[in-house]
Amino acid sequence: MIVLNVYYKAKPGKREDFYRMVNNEGIPEKSREEEGNVKYEYFMSESDEDTVLLIEHWKDDDAFDFHTRQDYFKRLQEIKSEYVADVVIDRFEKQ
């Protein structure tokens, strides 16, 4: 299993706009519907008003690769360019 903790640092004051756009595009729902998805959840930081954490669990590398080829994943990249200043991704593999 592949686990990704994706930390989005939104541009100042843009966190809610980023989250709203992601949801308006249906990205979380579409991602959860993928066969290889185990978990896809967003969390808002209580200590930093500009930070969003996305926790993703994928069955394997093939499932994650499939995810990155979807149109809504590409749309997420466009949304990020408008609302997000920085992204840090921690990747883990369950042993």
Buried (B, 14 or more C-beta within 10 A) or exposed (E): BBBBBBBBBBBEEBBEBBBEBBEEBEBBEBBEEBEBBBEBEBEEBEEEEBBBBBEBBBBEEEBBEBBEEBEBBEBBEEBBEEBBEEEEEEEEEEE
